[in-house]
Amino acid sequence: MAPSASAVALLAVASFLLEETTAPVHEGRTRTEWLEELRAGDVAARRRAVYALWKIGASVLAGDREGTLAVADALSDEEDYVADVAGRILVRSGAAAADAADAAVAALEDDRPKVRAAAVRVIRAGLPRSSHAAGSLLSRLDDPSAEVRRETATTLGQMAYALLGSGFAAQVVSGLADCLGDPDAPVRKEAAFALTAFGEAALPAVDALLACLGDPDAGVRAFSANVLWSLGPAAGRSALDGLYGIRGDADADVRSRAYGGIVAVGPDDPRLFDAMREGIDDPSGSVRQTCSWILGQRFGDRPGVAEALRRAARDDHAPVRVNALLGVARGRPVSADALRVVGEGLRDRDAQVRNAAAQAAGSIGPGAARLTPLLVDMLRDSEGFGERAATTALGRIGPGALEAIPELRVRWLRRRDPYDRAAAGAALARVSPGDLDAVLRELIGALGGGSAGLTPSIAASAAGEIGPAAAPAAVPALRPLLRAEDPILRTNAVVALGKFGPAAAECVPEIAALADDSDPGVARRAREALDAIRGSGGAGR
């Protein structure tokens, strides 16, 4: 039924009233009226107006360039209260503050330190559109006010992305390096933090950063170590020696960044192993976390490391337990003690630790068969998190995980999530050879686009996880996908073929062509696949 004329009229009136009552108002006056009073009023009127505009809220300047310019003019108002609140309004307006950048640059010359500091914050709020103000900001690194210097260092750091590649970046880095000697600790800290954003462009600041490793302020030491960390090997030997020198710092955050830095700056330094062995017993959990990871991933076969990692797997800091468990699984041969530690991890109170323990069991493979009951329990109780890691682990254990077959079949046949279902199918095919053909039939159908439940990309990953046993059926179906337009599909296909090893030798010409793929991820995976296929007896050469 069509609405009556009176109903239409009532709706129109209601709409009009709604527009009026939802307009930005304060004390019955609109934003436009308050902006006019801010421009033309006396001191008392300007105070009322700027307060009203603040109370109207964050959207007061949205889409209103003229209004933004009016508030920007107030940034240099002779009345301190008006100037201060105008600056707060502009900062709160976010991207709209870019329209106030020119007024903010002018305000950098104001006699009042609070106004200059507010002007810097306005320029920062308007980034990236306000990056053209960098030249004016640079002189503020020598401002008499520590607050202005600190705000300037912060803002220049946030401009780094826009400045990199320009000749001006070197001037900013030089200015920030000079600030590392500022008498005010917060200024030194902000300058160090800002340098991190400049990447290798910050290399000229290395000597100043090294001096800061002995700064009386722990925050300055930590941020300076962090910049050296971010520079990696390019930071050089002197930076590496400096980082080794602060591993005993009284501050935990400094030590943590020092250990992270020595790994990044000197990954092949002969002192690294001893430093990691020492750090795994550090009082700081973040230090132990770094050291347990490096010991497990880089030095798992060194004498004494397995015992250190087993201790770390019982650490009271969960991230340390995670890293230690992943490291324990890399040692060979895997001892009964290591299996016991992984089993404890599968019962851990922390879900991330249980997930890592399942990954560790998968890395151990058939030798982890005794952990099958715990992994099956994890399938039943994980409520999603860790289920895929447990599923994959059971598949990698293989026929030794026979008791998992019923649970894996249920997941293969009934799971709605395609990733979980594919993981269950791959695991089932590895644990139960009798199910291999049925799983492969559906995966091969999906590779050709014929399955409603699995995409070709997911099916390719699952086929690769099954391993060489899937090669006779899967290689012909995967080969055309090496020419797919989607780089993810090309990646998953080439990874799967690499997992087949020499059984995928017939695809070497196509994979070799992908080693120069326009997508760097595809190219890297193609090179890895070639190594895997050719690695046994030179197959496919």
Summary of the structure (lengths in Angstrom):
residues: 541
radius of gyration: 31.4
end to end distance: 78.3
largest distance: 90.8
contacts: 1923
relative contact order: 0.03
helix: 77%
strand: 1%
